[in-house]
Amino acid sequence: MLTMKDIAAQVGVSVSSVSLVLNDRDAGRVNRDVAQRIRELADAFGYVPNQLARSLKSKQTQTIGLVSDRVATVPFSSAMLAGAQEAAWRRGYVLMLVDTGGNEELQTPAVQSLLQRNVDGLIVAATFHREVTMPDVPTSTPVVLLDGRPETDEASADFVVPDEERGAYDAVTHLVEAGHRRIGFCSVSAYPIADALRSRGYRRALADAGLPVDPALVVTAEDAATRCAIAPAQRLLDRPTAARPTAVFCFGDQIAMGFYQVARSLGLAIPTDLSIVGFDNQEFVAEALEPGLTTMQLPHRAMGDWAVERILARIDGSVPRSVAPAGMRMHCPLVIRGSVAPPRDPP
């Protein structure tokens, strides 16, 4: 590794002169031509500051630790890591990642491993919106939960999650504005927090439109996988026209894929006979369907960005440690494709 001592020897100046130049404190103290030569040499040889030495002096490592629960291995949620990495890099920090692969027993040693490396802050990321057990960390280390919330209100951690309720509200409102009045909903029991919030958004959107919630138009899938949507979709769609919904809001895009398959098997055209809106914007699903699926975007990249910025705000004091932890609910934008049209026979 090229050192300041090497540069000093090459230029024929003292190490302190090189240090002044590379730390932009050379004005009036180092000859301008000499300073230019030092900078050119540092650039040419790819000089990198000794971060260890800097951290010993500043008591900061410019590193943020991130413990993830399969986030790194699931393409659907990996945008959270991309957003966090970009934010850290933008601010001169490095993200140090440990993925537990879904093994809860690994979380404690993973956190301890990062703390032993003196990370300046810690992010704990989940693959879906759920309650997260707070790791044991020193009170001086800021912690942010990414796509999760603390199990107790007393937990000392900021958190960021998608605004599931508002996203569902906007999805159903989009269908209402297209002219639909019989709007079905397929929920998923495996994700209780997200499901409760999306169900609330569905009901609130109908209420604000002056429409009743018809229990006969609500079905539940066990999980968010496409295969789990087939039976509920058949129950909801295999009915006489008057009893069938003209539109369906699906808990997730994979659920929506199941509805596409069942609709086609029943001879229903999308969106002419049935409009569908999903949730998540899983691009390999939503864009691959024909027609493309209108859906709600989970703001994973923005959430990762927010998590890093919040930690840095705690570190630099722009959000003092005395300020109580806060939860951020991030907007889920509507992504319009081709799966929504006015009903064939409007009421």
Contacts in CASP RR format, 6 or more apart in sequence:
PFRMAT RR
TARGET T0000
AUTHOR 0000-0000-0000
METHOD contacts of the structure
MODEL  1
MLTMKDIAAQVGVSVSSVSLVLNDRDAGRVNRDVAQRIRELADAFGYVPN
QLARSLKSKQTQTIGLVSDRVATVPFSSAMLAGAQEAAWRRGYVLMLVDT
GGNEELQTPAVQSLLQRNVDGLIVAATFHREVTMPDVPTSTPVVLLDGRP
ETDEASADFVVPDEERGAYDAVTHLVEAGHRRIGFCSVSAYPIADALRSR
GYRRALADAGLPVDPALVVTAEDAATRCAIAPAQRLLDRPTAARPTAVFC
FGDQIAMGFYQVARSLGLAIPTDLSIVGFDNQEFVAEALEPGLTTMQLPH
RAMGDWAVERILARIDGSVPRSVAPAGMRMHCPLVIRGSVAPPRDPP
1 48 0 8 1.000
1 50 0 8 1.000
2 42 0 8 1.000
2 45 0 8 1.000
2 46 0 8 1.000
2 47 0 8 1.000
2 48 0 8 1.000
3 50 0 8 1.000
4 15 0 8 1.000
4 18 0 8 1.000
4 19 0 8 1.000
4 22 0 8 1.000
4 47 0 8 1.000
5 15 0 8 1.000
6 45 0 8 1.000
7 18 0 8 1.000
7 38 0 8 1.000
7 41 0 8 1.000
7 42 0 8 1.000
7 45 0 8 1.000
7 47 0 8 1.000
8 14 0 8 1.000
8 15 0 8 1.000
8 17 0 8 1.000
8 18 0 8 1.000
10 41 0 8 1.000
11 18 0 8 1.000
11 34 0 8 1.000
11 37 0 8 1.000
11 38 0 8 1.000
11 41 0 8 1.000
13 30 0 8 1.000
13 34 0 8 1.000
13 38 0 8 1.000
17 26 0 8 1.000
17 29 0 8 1.000
17 30 0 8 1.000
17 34 0 8 1.000
17 38 0 8 1.000
18 38 0 8 1.000
20 26 0 8 1.000
20 29 0 8 1.000
20 30 0 8 1.000
21 30 0 8 1.000
21 34 0 8 1.000
21 35 0 8 1.000
21 38 0 8 1.000
21 39 0 8 1.000
22 38 0 8 1.000
22 39 0 8 1.000
22 42 0 8 1.000
22 47 0 8 1.000
22 49 0 8 1.000
26 35 0 8 1.000
30 38 0 8 1.000
41 47 0 8 1.000
51 61 0 8 1.000
51 62 0 8 1.000
54 62 0 8 1.000
55 61 0 8 1.000
55 62 0 8 1.000
55 118 0 8 1.000
60 120 0 8 1.000
60 315 0 8 1.000
61 117 0 8 1.000
61 118 0 8 1.000
61 119 0 8 1.000
61 120 0 8 1.000
62 92 0 8 1.000
62 93 0 8 1.000
62 94 0 8 1.000
62 120 0 8 1.000
63 93 0 8 1.000
63 94 0 8 1.000
63 95 0 8 1.000
63 96 0 8 1.000
63 117 0 8 1.000
63 118 0 8 1.000
63 119 0 8 1.000
63 120 0 8 1.000
64 84 0 8 1.000
64 88 0 8 1.000
64 93 0 8 1.000
64 94 0 8 1.000
64 95 0 8 1.000
64 96 0 8 1.000
64 119 0 8 1.000
64 120 0 8 1.000
64 121 0 8 1.000
64 122 0 8 1.000
64 123 0 8 1.000
64 308 0 8 1.000
64 311 0 8 1.000
65 95 0 8 1.000
65 96 0 8 1.000
65 97 0 8 1.000
65 98 0 8 1.000
65 114 0 8 1.000
65 119 0 8 1.000
65 121 0 8 1.000
65 122 0 8 1.000
65 123 0 8 1.000
66 81 0 8 1.000
66 84 0 8 1.000
66 95 0 8 1.000
66 96 0 8 1.000
66 97 0 8 1.000
66 98 0 8 1.000
66 122 0 8 1.000
66 123 0 8 1.000
66 124 0 8 1.000
66 125 0 8 1.000
66 146 0 8 1.000
67 98 0 8 1.000
67 99 0 8 1.000
67 100 0 8 1.000
67 107 0 8 1.000
67 110 0 8 1.000
67 111 0 8 1.000
67 114 0 8 1.000
67 122 0 8 1.000
67 123 0 8 1.000
67 124 0 8 1.000
67 125 0 8 1.000
67 135 0 8 1.000
68 81 0 8 1.000
68 97 0 8 1.000
68 98 0 8 1.000
68 99 0 8 1.000
68 100 0 8 1.000
68 124 0 8 1.000
68 125 0 8 1.000
68 126 0 8 1.000
68 127 0 8 1.000
69 99 0 8 1.000
69 100 0 8 1.000
69 101 0 8 1.000
69 102 0 8 1.000
69 107 0 8 1.000
69 125 0 8 1.000
69 126 0 8 1.000
69 127 0 8 1.000
70 99 0 8 1.000
70 100 0 8 1.000
70 101 0 8 1.000
70 102 0 8 1.000
70 127 0 8 1.000
71 77 0 8 1.000
71 78 0 8 1.000
71 80 0 8 1.000
71 81 0 8 1.000
71 99 0 8 1.000
71 125 0 8 1.000
71 126 0 8 1.000
71 127 0 8 1.000
71 147 0 8 1.000
72 78 0 8 1.000
72 81 0 8 1.000
72 97 0 8 1.000
72 99 0 8 1.000
73 99 0 8 1.000
73 101 0 8 1.000
74 127 0 8 1.000
75 284 0 8 1.000
76 127 0 8 1.000
76 280 0 8 1.000
76 282 0 8 1.000
77 127 0 8 1.000
77 128 0 8 1.000
77 147 0 8 1.000
77 300 0 8 1.000
78 300 0 8 1.000
79 300 0 8 1.000
79 301 0 8 1.000
80 125 0 8 1.000
80 146 0 8 1.000
80 147 0 8 1.000
80 300 0 8 1.000
80 301 0 8 1.000
80 303 0 8 1.000
80 304 0 8 1.000
80 307 0 8 1.000
81 95 0 8 1.000
81 97 0 8 1.000
81 125 0 8 1.000
81 304 0 8 1.000
82 301 0 8 1.000
83 300 0 8 1.000
83 301 0 8 1.000
83 302 0 8 1.000
83 303 0 8 1.000
83 304 0 8 1.000
83 305 0 8 1.000
83 308 0 8 1.000
84 95 0 8 1.000
84 123 0 8 1.000
84 125 0 8 1.000
84 146 0 8 1.000
84 304 0 8 1.000
84 305 0 8 1.000
84 307 0 8 1.000
84 308 0 8 1.000
85 95 0 8 1.000
86 301 0 8 1.000
86 305 0 8 1.000
87 304 0 8 1.000
87 305 0 8 1.000
87 307 0 8 1.000
87 308 0 8 1.000
87 309 0 8 1.000
88 94 0 8 1.000
88 95 0 8 1.000
88 308 0 8 1.000
89 95 0 8 1.000
91 308 0 8 1.000
91 309 0 8 1.000
91 312 0 8 1.000
93 120 0 8 1.000
93 308 0 8 1.000
93 312 0 8 1.000
95 308 0 8 1.000
96 114 0 8 1.000
96 117 0 8 1.000
96 119 0 8 1.000
98 110 0 8 1.000
98 113 0 8 1.000
98 114 0 8 1.000
100 106 0 8 1.000
100 107 0 8 1.000
100 110 0 8 1.000
107 124 0 8 1.000
107 133 0 8 1.000
107 135 0 8 1.000
108 135 0 8 1.000
108 136 0 8 1.000
111 122 0 8 1.000
111 124 0 8 1.000
111 135 0 8 1.000
111 136 0 8 1.000
111 137 0 8 1.000
114 122 0 8 1.000
115 122 0 8 1.000
115 137 0 8 1.000
115 138 0 8 1.000
115 141 0 8 1.000
119 141 0 8 1.000
120 141 0 8 1.000
120 142 0 8 1.000
120 311 0 8 1.000
120 315 0 8 1.000
121 141 0 8 1.000
121 142 0 8 1.000
121 143 0 8 1.000
121 311 0 8 1.000
121 314 0 8 1.000
121 315 0 8 1.000
122 135 0 8 1.000
122 137 0 8 1.000
122 141 0 8 1.000
122 142 0 8 1.000
122 143 0 8 1.000
122 144 0 8 1.000
122 311 0 8 1.000
123 143 0 8 1.000
123 144 0 8 1.000
123 145 0 8 1.000
123 146 0 8 1.000
123 304 0 8 1.000
123 307 0 8 1.000
123 308 0 8 1.000
123 311 0 8 1.000
124 132 0 8 1.000
124 135 0 8 1.000
124 143 0 8 1.000
124 144 0 8 1.000
124 145 0 8 1.000
124 146 0 8 1.000
124 157 0 8 1.000
125 145 0 8 1.000
125 146 0 8 1.000
125 147 0 8 1.000
125 307 0 8 1.000
126 132 0 8 1.000
126 145 0 8 1.000
126 146 0 8 1.000
126 147 0 8 1.000
126 148 0 8 1.000
127 147 0 8 1.000
128 147 0 8 1.000
128 191 0 8 1.000
128 194 0 8 1.000
129 147 0 8 1.000
129 148 0 8 1.000
129 149 0 8 1.000
129 161 0 8 1.000
129 162 0 8 1.000
129 164 0 8 1.000
129 191 0 8 1.000
129 193 0 8 1.000
129 194 0 8 1.000
129 197 0 8 1.000
130 148 0 8 1.000
130 149 0 8 1.000
130 191 0 8 1.000
130 193 0 8 1.000
131 148 0 8 1.000
131 149 0 8 1.000
131 150 0 8 1.000
131 151 0 8 1.000
131 193 0 8 1.000
132 145 0 8 1.000
132 148 0 8 1.000
132 149 0 8 1.000
132 150 0 8 1.000
132 151 0 8 1.000
132 159 0 8 1.000
133 151 0 8 1.000
134 143 0 8 1.000
134 145 0 8 1.000
134 150 0 8 1.000
134 151 0 8 1.000
134 152 0 8 1.000
134 155 0 8 1.000
134 156 0 8 1.000
134 157 0 8 1.000
135 143 0 8 1.000
137 143 0 8 1.000
139 156 0 8 1.000
142 158 0 8 1.000
142 310 0 8 1.000
142 311 0 8 1.000
142 314 0 8 1.000
142 315 0 8 1.000
142 321 0 8 1.000
143 156 0 8 1.000
143 157 0 8 1.000
143 158 0 8 1.000
143 311 0 8 1.000
144 157 0 8 1.000
144 158 0 8 1.000
144 159 0 8 1.000
144 160 0 8 1.000
144 307 0 8 1.000
144 310 0 8 1.000
144 311 0 8 1.000
145 157 0 8 1.000
145 158 0 8 1.000
145 159 0 8 1.000
145 160 0 8 1.000
146 159 0 8 1.000
146 160 0 8 1.000
146 303 0 8 1.000
146 304 0 8 1.000
146 307 0 8 1.000
147 160 0 8 1.000
147 161 0 8 1.000
147 162 0 8 1.000
147 300 0 8 1.000
147 303 0 8 1.000
148 159 0 8 1.000
148 160 0 8 1.000
148 161 0 8 1.000
149 159 0 8 1.000
149 161 0 8 1.000
149 193 0 8 1.000
149 327 0 8 1.000
150 157 0 8 1.000
150 159 0 8 1.000
150 325 0 8 1.000
155 325 0 8 1.000
156 325 0 8 1.000
157 325 0 8 1.000
158 310 0 8 1.000
158 314 0 8 1.000
158 325 0 8 1.000
158 326 0 8 1.000
158 327 0 8 1.000
158 328 0 8 1.000
159 325 0 8 1.000
159 327 0 8 1.000
159 328 0 8 1.000
160 303 0 8 1.000
160 304 0 8 1.000
160 306 0 8 1.000
160 307 0 8 1.000
160 310 0 8 1.000
160 327 0 8 1.000
160 328 0 8 1.000
160 329 0 8 1.000
160 330 0 8 1.000
161 303 0 8 1.000
161 327 0 8 1.000
161 328 0 8 1.000
161 329 0 8 1.000
161 330 0 8 1.000
162 298 0 8 1.000
162 299 0 8 1.000
162 303 0 8 1.000
162 329 0 8 1.000
162 330 0 8 1.000
162 332 0 8 1.000
163 329 0 8 1.000
163 330 0 8 1.000
163 331 0 8 1.000
163 332 0 8 1.000
164 193 0 8 1.000
164 194 0 8 1.000
164 197 0 8 1.000
164 198 0 8 1.000
164 332 0 8 1.000
165 197 0 8 1.000
165 198 0 8 1.000
165 200 0 8 1.000
165 201 0 8 1.000
165 204 0 8 1.000
166 201 0 8 1.000
166 329 0 8 1.000
166 331 0 8 1.000
166 332 0 8 1.000
167 198 0 8 1.000
167 201 0 8 1.000
167 279 0 8 1.000
167 296 0 8 1.000
167 331 0 8 1.000
167 332 0 8 1.000
167 334 0 8 1.000
168 197 0 8 1.000
168 198 0 8 1.000
168 199 0 8 1.000
168 200 0 8 1.000
168 201 0 8 1.000
168 202 0 8 1.000
168 205 0 8 1.000
168 249 0 8 1.000
168 279 0 8 1.000
168 296 0 8 1.000
169 201 0 8 1.000
169 202 0 8 1.000
169 204 0 8 1.000
169 205 0 8 1.000
170 205 0 8 1.000
170 296 0 8 1.000
170 332 0 8 1.000
170 334 0 8 1.000
171 202 0 8 1.000
171 205 0 8 1.000
171 249 0 8 1.000
171 277 0 8 1.000
171 278 0 8 1.000
171 279 0 8 1.000
171 295 0 8 1.000
171 296 0 8 1.000
171 334 0 8 1.000
172 183 0 8 1.000
172 185 0 8 1.000
172 201 0 8 1.000
172 202 0 8 1.000
172 205 0 8 1.000
172 206 0 8 1.000
172 249 0 8 1.000
172 277 0 8 1.000
173 205 0 8 1.000
173 208 0 8 1.000
173 209 0 8 1.000
174 277 0 8 1.000
174 294 0 8 1.000
174 334 0 8 1.000
174 336 0 8 1.000
174 340 0 8 1.000
175 183 0 8 1.000
175 247 0 8 1.000
175 249 0 8 1.000
175 275 0 8 1.000
175 277 0 8 1.000
175 340 0 8 1.000
176 183 0 8 1.000
176 205 0 8 1.000
176 206 0 8 1.000
176 209 0 8 1.000
176 211 0 8 1.000
178 247 0 8 1.000
178 275 0 8 1.000
178 340 0 8 1.000
178 341 0 8 1.000
178 342 0 8 1.000
178 343 0 8 1.000
179 342 0 8 1.000
179 343 0 8 1.000
179 346 0 8 1.000
180 245 0 8 1.000
180 246 0 8 1.000
180 247 0 8 1.000
180 275 0 8 1.000
180 342 0 8 1.000
180 343 0 8 1.000
181 211 0 8 1.000
181 246 0 8 1.000
181 343 0 8 1.000
181 347 0 8 1.000
182 214 0 8 1.000
182 217 0 8 1.000
182 244 0 8 1.000
182 245 0 8 1.000
182 246 0 8 1.000
182 247 0 8 1.000
182 347 0 8 1.000
183 202 0 8 1.000
183 206 0 8 1.000
183 211 0 8 1.000
183 217 0 8 1.000
183 245 0 8 1.000
183 246 0 8 1.000
183 247 0 8 1.000
183 248 0 8 1.000
183 249 0 8 1.000
184 214 0 8 1.000
184 217 0 8 1.000
184 218 0 8 1.000
184 219 0 8 1.000
184 236 0 8 1.000
184 245 0 8 1.000
184 247 0 8 1.000
184 248 0 8 1.000
184 249 0 8 1.000
185 199 0 8 1.000
185 202 0 8 1.000
185 217 0 8 1.000
185 218 0 8 1.000
185 219 0 8 1.000
185 248 0 8 1.000
185 249 0 8 1.000
185 250 0 8 1.000
185 251 0 8 1.000
186 218 0 8 1.000
186 219 0 8 1.000
186 220 0 8 1.000
186 221 0 8 1.000
186 229 0 8 1.000
186 232 0 8 1.000
186 233 0 8 1.000
186 236 0 8 1.000
186 248 0 8 1.000
186 249 0 8 1.000
186 250 0 8 1.000
186 251 0 8 1.000
186 255 0 8 1.000
186 259 0 8 1.000
187 195 0 8 1.000
187 198 0 8 1.000
187 199 0 8 1.000
187 218 0 8 1.000
187 219 0 8 1.000
187 220 0 8 1.000
187 221 0 8 1.000
187 251 0 8 1.000
188 194 0 8 1.000
188 195 0 8 1.000
188 220 0 8 1.000
188 221 0 8 1.000
188 222 0 8 1.000
188 223 0 8 1.000
188 224 0 8 1.000
188 228 0 8 1.000
188 251 0 8 1.000
188 252 0 8 1.000
188 255 0 8 1.000
189 195 0 8 1.000
189 220 0 8 1.000
189 221 0 8 1.000
189 222 0 8 1.000
189 223 0 8 1.000
190 222 0 8 1.000
190 223 0 8 1.000
190 224 0 8 1.000
191 224 0 8 1.000
191 251 0 8 1.000
194 251 0 8 1.000
195 251 0 8 1.000
198 251 0 8 1.000
198 279 0 8 1.000
202 213 0 8 1.000
202 249 0 8 1.000
203 213 0 8 1.000
206 212 0 8 1.000
206 213 0 8 1.000
207 213 0 8 1.000
216 243 0 8 1.000
217 236 0 8 1.000
217 245 0 8 1.000
219 232 0 8 1.000
219 233 0 8 1.000
219 235 0 8 1.000
219 236 0 8 1.000
220 232 0 8 1.000
221 228 0 8 1.000
221 229 0 8 1.000
221 231 0 8 1.000
221 232 0 8 1.000
221 251 0 8 1.000
221 255 0 8 1.000
222 228 0 8 1.000
224 251 0 8 1.000
224 252 0 8 1.000
224 254 0 8 1.000
224 255 0 8 1.000
225 254 0 8 1.000
226 254 0 8 1.000
226 255 0 8 1.000
226 257 0 8 1.000
226 258 0 8 1.000
226 261 0 8 1.000
228 255 0 8 1.000
229 250 0 8 1.000
229 254 0 8 1.000
229 255 0 8 1.000
229 256 0 8 1.000
229 257 0 8 1.000
229 258 0 8 1.000
229 259 0 8 1.000
229 262 0 8 1.000
230 258 0 8 1.000
230 261 0 8 1.000
230 262 0 8 1.000
233 258 0 8 1.000
233 259 0 8 1.000
233 261 0 8 1.000
233 262 0 8 1.000
233 263 0 8 1.000
234 262 0 8 1.000
236 244 0 8 1.000
236 245 0 8 1.000
236 248 0 8 1.000
237 244 0 8 1.000
237 245 0 8 1.000
237 259 0 8 1.000
237 262 0 8 1.000
237 263 0 8 1.000
237 266 0 8 1.000
237 268 0 8 1.000
237 274 0 8 1.000
238 262 0 8 1.000
238 266 0 8 1.000
245 274 0 8 1.000
246 273 0 8 1.000
246 274 0 8 1.000
246 275 0 8 1.000
246 343 0 8 1.000
246 344 0 8 1.000
247 274 0 8 1.000
247 275 0 8 1.000
247 276 0 8 1.000
247 277 0 8 1.000
247 340 0 8 1.000
247 343 0 8 1.000
248 256 0 8 1.000
248 259 0 8 1.000
248 274 0 8 1.000
248 275 0 8 1.000
248 276 0 8 1.000
248 277 0 8 1.000
249 277 0 8 1.000
249 278 0 8 1.000
249 279 0 8 1.000
250 256 0 8 1.000
250 259 0 8 1.000
250 276 0 8 1.000
250 277 0 8 1.000
250 278 0 8 1.000
250 279 0 8 1.000
251 278 0 8 1.000
251 279 0 8 1.000
252 278 0 8 1.000
252 279 0 8 1.000
252 280 0 8 1.000
252 282 0 8 1.000
252 295 0 8 1.000
253 278 0 8 1.000
253 279 0 8 1.000
253 280 0 8 1.000
253 281 0 8 1.000
253 282 0 8 1.000
253 285 0 8 1.000
253 286 0 8 1.000
253 293 0 8 1.000
253 295 0 8 1.000
254 282 0 8 1.000
254 285 0 8 1.000
255 278 0 8 1.000
256 276 0 8 1.000
256 277 0 8 1.000
256 278 0 8 1.000
256 285 0 8 1.000
256 286 0 8 1.000
256 289 0 8 1.000
256 293 0 8 1.000
256 295 0 8 1.000
256 339 0 8 1.000
257 285 0 8 1.000
257 289 0 8 1.000
257 293 0 8 1.000
259 274 0 8 1.000
259 276 0 8 1.000
260 270 0 8 1.000
260 276 0 8 1.000
260 289 0 8 1.000
260 293 0 8 1.000
263 269 0 8 1.000
263 270 0 8 1.000
263 273 0 8 1.000
263 274 0 8 1.000
263 276 0 8 1.000
264 270 0 8 1.000
267 273 0 8 1.000
268 274 0 8 1.000
270 276 0 8 1.000
270 291 0 8 1.000
270 339 0 8 1.000
271 291 0 8 1.000
271 338 0 8 1.000
271 339 0 8 1.000
271 340 0 8 1.000
271 341 0 8 1.000
272 341 0 8 1.000
272 344 0 8 1.000
273 344 0 8 1.000
275 339 0 8 1.000
275 340 0 8 1.000
275 341 0 8 1.000
275 343 0 8 1.000
276 293 0 8 1.000
276 294 0 8 1.000
276 339 0 8 1.000
276 340 0 8 1.000
277 293 0 8 1.000
277 294 0 8 1.000
277 295 0 8 1.000
277 296 0 8 1.000
277 339 0 8 1.000
277 340 0 8 1.000
278 286 0 8 1.000
278 293 0 8 1.000
278 294 0 8 1.000
278 295 0 8 1.000
278 296 0 8 1.000
279 295 0 8 1.000
279 296 0 8 1.000
279 298 0 8 1.000
279 332 0 8 1.000
280 286 0 8 1.000
280 295 0 8 1.000
280 296 0 8 1.000
280 297 0 8 1.000
280 298 0 8 1.000
281 295 0 8 1.000
281 296 0 8 1.000
281 297 0 8 1.000
281 298 0 8 1.000
281 335 0 8 1.000
285 293 0 8 1.000
286 292 0 8 1.000
286 293 0 8 1.000
286 295 0 8 1.000
286 335 0 8 1.000
286 337 0 8 1.000
287 293 0 8 1.000
287 337 0 8 1.000
289 339 0 8 1.000
291 337 0 8 1.000
291 338 0 8 1.000
291 339 0 8 1.000
292 337 0 8 1.000
292 338 0 8 1.000
292 339 0 8 1.000
293 337 0 8 1.000
293 338 0 8 1.000
293 339 0 8 1.000
294 334 0 8 1.000
294 335 0 8 1.000
294 336 0 8 1.000
294 337 0 8 1.000
294 338 0 8 1.000
294 339 0 8 1.000
294 340 0 8 1.000
295 334 0 8 1.000
295 335 0 8 1.000
295 337 0 8 1.000
296 332 0 8 1.000
296 333 0 8 1.000
296 334 0 8 1.000
296 335 0 8 1.000
297 332 0 8 1.000
297 333 0 8 1.000
297 334 0 8 1.000
297 335 0 8 1.000
298 332 0 8 1.000
299 330 0 8 1.000
299 331 0 8 1.000
299 332 0 8 1.000
299 333 0 8 1.000
302 330 0 8 1.000
303 330 0 8 1.000
306 328 0 8 1.000
306 330 0 8 1.000
310 319 0 8 1.000
310 328 0 8 1.000
313 319 0 8 1.000
314 321 0 8 1.000
END
